[in-house]
Amino acid sequence: MSLENTRQAPAGAAGNGLSKRTLGVPALVFMIIAASAPLTVVAGGVTSNFAVTANLGIPLSFIVLGVFLALFAVGYAAMSSHIRNAGAFYAYIAQGLGRAAGVGASWVALVSYNAMQVGIYGMFGFAASSFVSGKLGLDVPWWATALVGFVIVGWLGVNKVDLSAKVIGVLVALEFLVVIIYDVISFAVSPEGVSSAGLAPTDLFTAGVGAALAFSMAAFMGFESAAIYSEEAKDPKRSIARATYIAVAIISLFYAISAWAMVVGTGPSKVIGESQQQGPDLVFNLLSAHGAVIVSDIAQLLFITSLLAALIAFHNAVARYAFSLGREGVLPRGLARVNRRHAPVAGSLAQSAVALVMLAVFAIAGIGSPMGALYPVLTFFTWLTNTGAFGLVLLLVLISVAVIGYFRKHTGEYSAWTRLIAPALAAVTLGITFVLIVVNFNVLIGSTGFSPLSVILPAVVIVPGIAGVLWGLRLRSSRPDVYRGIGFGGEDADVEAVSAEPVPDAV
């Protein structure tokens, strides 16, 4: 891939280079849900949650988090009708909490989305190599299959976003179909009968509730990404809000029902123990035993493609953050280059470079590992994806506060519920979730006791955030022209906000 036939978008200009009016609400919803990888969540995330937390209330946890995120979406969706910027969170925080805080948030977002995207290569490589080994008898290393995925993601990243959306749309639709088949079979089998086990508050709110919510939160990662495509949406003023609400509702209800189906299909008294023994195979073994082997094989193949869809979605998110920051001069302006397909090619190539380096590092580090075939899952995937989730939940809390700050200038436009009450409730509930993730971080990375990684990995997110705030403050004095444009680089950024007095820098 080269930068030939590319052009650089002028900072803060209207013609910013991304493809215009390309994505409708269905495409946006598919891009959002793809980031959470439906089959990966059900087969990998839900079984891991049962296994690690020993909490029966996992189905209810999705409903609880859905309520938290619905509260968040009230102010977030309202703000999206004013601010349309590929930097999304970065722009929202810059205009709600101050430009320096926005720069810090942008660096947190870049690290978090990169960590999430790159970490998924570990699970993708493992799942793909295991499938090839089981079906063809070929011993292919995990990093080799991960490289195949890397090439596909990189190629799609430098093409028009609607091509990625079409590919993702097909994959996500097939994933939903397989999970629905699993759910139907589970309810039909129900060895201990159909009951409300897993949905009762007493099942969830036990000693393991913190870790359970932290695990389940990862299933929602990417729900906020509609705003990232606001400059490419057909009707950004309405479609971003609609896509966000629809995605939160679908993710919450679909995963709650599927987790409940797992409880019923395995048996409430056995689901925790079987999850600990079988892991993701709990889903595929049930399909083989009560469905058909061909269905199980298709499900395993779609498990791989669901990871590929997530890789594409997070790759696109990172590329657009880099584009937005380059366009505004916060990062090198070369990152704002787009190609003739209107794809953010420089940001895409930069993200691909980061992924390739990390793949090489973990491939070399895993040589001769006593973890064997599970090495990329227990290290590469687990460490980085949980680090990414940590950073993204922190951003959700900051956005909730930023909504309140932003709508102080628009008190007549929205009700108190939209501009104050719902965002405040979201900040509190998501803040509690963030604290639970911090407290249970050692559990999330698979450590039974204190591990230095439970400090190092969160620091990988926090330190760049602090450095970003300091860099923003430096830009205020050394490059005031760049500083004034921070968070206002989108073509449709709120004109009133741009012309107003400088946003205060205090958080």
C-alpha positions, -999 to +999 in steps of 0.1 A: +000+000+000+013+035-008+003+071-004+004+075-042-026+095-055-035+108-020-042+142-008-040+160+025-071+176+039-067+212+049-069+216+086-102+229+098-115+232+063-148+222+050-135+199+023-120+174+047-117+145+023-138+117+038-165+101+017-198+121+021-233+108+027-223+072+023-237+054+054-273+050+064-287+039+098-286+001+090-249+004+079-240+024+110-258-002+133-239-030+116-206-012+121-214-007+158-225-042+165-196-057+145-172-041+169-187-062+197-185-093+175-218-111+184-206-147+181-174-139+199-192-124+228-216-154+232-191-182+226-160-165+241-171-136+264-202-151+281-185-185+288-154-167+301-176-146+323-194-176+338-160-194+342-140-166+358-166-149+380-188-179+389-217-155+388-250-169+375-265-135+368-246-128+336-278-125+315-291-097+339-257-079+337-264-071+300-297-055+309-282-034+337-254-022+315-279-015+287-298+008+311-265+026+320-256+031+283-292+042+274-288+070+300-254+079+284-270+079+249-295+106+258-270+134+260-245+118+236-271+115+209-283+151+214-247+163+212-241+144+180-267+166+162-244+196+169-209+181+165-200+160+135-164+151+136-145+119+128-127+124+161-160+118+179-151+116+216-121+138+211-143+166+197-171+161+222-147+164+252-128+193+236-161+213+232-175+202+266-145+202+289-119+222+271-095+218+243-066+205+264-088+179+279-099+170+244-063+163+233-058+141+264-090+122+256-079+118+220-047+101+230-066+079+254-089+070+225-060+062+201-043+040+226-076+022+237-089+016+202-054+004+190-051-019+220-086-033+213-080-038+176-045-052+179-054-076+208-081-092+187-054-105+164-044-128+192-078-145+194-082-144+156-049-161+150-056-188+176-091-195+163-081-196+127-050-218+132-070-242+154-098-245+127-073-252+100-055-277+121-087-295+131-102-296+096-071-300+073-046-314+097-021-286+090+000-272+118-001-235+111+012-211+137-012-185+151+008-156+138+006-168+102-032-168+102-032-135+120-011-121+092-038-132+067-064-113+087-040-083+089-038-082+050-076-083+046-081-056+072-054-034+058-068-037+022-104-028+033-090+001+054-077+019+024-110+015+004-143+034+007-160+028+041-191+015+025-172-015+012-161-023+048-198-018+059-210-042+032-185-069+042-193-064+079-230-064+073-229-099+057-207-113+085-228-099+113-261-111+098-247-147+096-234-144+132-268-134+144-284-164+126-260-189+142-265-175+177-303-175+172-301-212+162-280-219+193-306-200+215-335-220+200-317-253+205-308-244+241-344-235+251-356-268+234-330-289+252-333-273+287-321-303+307-333-287+340-363-269+325-369-233+314-366-210+344-357-174+353-323-185+366-297-159+356-323-131+354-330-127+391-313-098+409-301-122+436-282-141+409-262-111+398-257-089+429-233-112+448-197-109+457-187-114+420-209-086+406-180-062+399-160-087+378-192-098+360-202-062+350-166-055+339-165-086+317-200-079+302-190-042+295-166-054+269-195-067+249-207-031+244-174-017+232-179-001+199-215+010+205-203+046+206-186+044+172-216+058+151-203+093+158-169+084+143-187+080+110-207+112+114-189+130+085-198+100+062-234+095+074-263+102+050-283+122+076-259+128+105-283+149+125-307+120+129-289+088+119-262+090+145-287+092+174-309+065+159-281+041+152-268+045+188-301+039+204-308+009+182-274-006+188-276-003+226-311-019+226-300-048+203-268-055+220-283-054+255-314-076+247-297-100+223-268-108+246-291-111+277-313-136+259-284-156+245-267-157+280-300-168+295-303-195+267-268-207+278-280-211+314-311-229+303-295-251+276-266-262+299-286-262+332-284-236+359-265-260+382-240-269+355-234-238+334-205-224+355-187-257+358-192-265+321-180-231+311-148-236+332-142-269+315-152-263+279-148-225+273-160-215+238-166-251+229-196-251+252-215-234+223-201-255+195-204-288+213-241-282+220-247-274+183-229-306+174-248-328+199-283-314+193-281-298+159-257-310+132-219-312+128-222-290+097-239-263+118-211-265+144-185-262+117-202-232+102-205-216+137-167-221+143-160-205+109-182-176+117-165-173+151-134-165+131-151-141+107-168-123+137-133-115+150-124-103+115-154-080+115-144-066+149-108-060+135-122-041+106-145-020+127-118-010+152-093-004+124-117+021+108-122+038+142-085+043+147-079+055+112-106+082+116-092+094+149-058+097+134-073+115+104-092+140+126-061+147+148-039+152+118-064+175+101-064+198+131-026+197+135-026+180+169-007+151+153+014+154+121-008+167+093+003+139+071-021+117+090-050+137+074-042+123+039-070+105+020-069+087-012-091+088-043-116+065-026-120+091+002-105+067+027-082+080+055-053+061+040-025+076+062-044+068+094-052+034+081-015+027+072-004+040+106-027+017+124-016-012+103+020-005+111+012-005+149-006-038+145+022-054+125+049-044+151+028-058+180+021-090+161+059-094+156+066-087+192+041-112+206+050-138+180+087-136+190+079-135+227+057-166+224+084-189+210+087-218+234+060-204+258+047-230+284+012-217+276+014-236+243-013-229+218-032-207+242-004-182+244-019-156+221-053-158+239-039-156+274-015-128+267-020-109+234-058-110+234-065-108+271-040-081+281-047-057+252-085-060+248-090-055+286-067-025+284-087-011+256-120-016+275-105+002+305-097+032+284-130+033+266-151+032+298-130+061+311-139+080+279-176+073+285-174+088+319-157+119+306-182+122+278-211+122+302-195+151+321-187+169+288-223+167+278-233+187+309-206+212+302-215+216+265-252+221+271-247+249+295-246+270+263-278+254+249-301+255+279-331+265+259-328+237+233-332+207+254-350+196+286-332+193+319-334+155+315-314+156+283-287+182+292-282+174+329-301+146+347-295+117+323-258+126+317-253+130+354-268+096+361-247+081+333-215+096+348-223+081+382-233+046+369-205+043+344-181+058+370-190+029+393-185+005+365-150+020+358-141+016+395-152-020+394-130-026+363-100-011+382-106-031+413-110-063+394-084-057+367-062-086+379-092-109+374-098-096+339-062-104+328-064-139+343-043-133+374-053-150+406-035-124+428-018-091+424+001-088+392+024-059+380+004-059+348-027-047+367-008-015+372+012-014+340-016-019+315-039+008+329-009+031+330-005+025+293-038+043+289-036+069+317-001+082+310-008+092+274-039+109+285-020+131+310+007+137+283-020+147+259-034+173+283+001+188+288+006+188+250-027+206+246-017+233+271+016+237+253-002+242+220-022+270+236+009+290+241+032+279+213+006+273+184-026+293+192-039+289+157-038+251+160-051+253+196-082+273+185-092+245+160-089+216+185-122+197+184-137+219+157-122+203+126-154+187+112-172+202+083-205+204+103-191+213+137-215+236+156-211+271+142-222+287+174-196+268+193-168+277+169-177+314+170-181+315+208-155+325+233-127+299+238-138+268+257-124+268+292-095+243+298-104+233+333-118+198+335 
